[in-house]
């Protein structure tokens, strides 16, 4: 994977095609505004790999307290059912249909 590159916003605008091509190679492109705020441009493939999935979330949540038993996994699953997890939406009554 190529290394990320940091662009000033005006430079990124002037070299937009290059910014996009570099992101498509797997190298995150950081675009920085004058005030210091930054955004990161990623390829769709890189973005999809970073999205949380239920299995990973539950495994991290269950082990977060240092517990490795069924009760901690059940607690994490209950939390997801009630309020969703990062990037996950809670179950609604229409989901059962």
PEZIRA-V966747 format. One record per backbone hydrogen bond with DSSP energy under -0.5 kcal/mol. NH is the residue of the N-H (numbers start at 1). CO is the residue of the C=O. Records with the same first field share a line. If there is no record, write none. Layout:
# PEZIRA-V966747
NH->CO / CO
This chain:
# PEZIRA-V966747
5->28
7->5 / 30
9->32
12->8
13->9
14->10
15->11
16->13
19->15
20->16
21->17
22->18
23->19
24->20
25->21 / 22
26->23
27->22
28->26
29->41
30->5 / 28
31->29 / 39
32->7 / 30
33->37
36->33
39->31
41->29
42->40
43->23
47->43
48->44
49->45
50->46 / 47
51->47
57->53
58->54
59->55
60->56
61->57
62->58
63->59
64->60 / 61
66->63
73->69
74->70
75->71
76->72
77->73
78->74
79->75
80->76
81->77
82->78
83->79
84->79 / 80
88->85
95->92
96->92 / 93
97->94
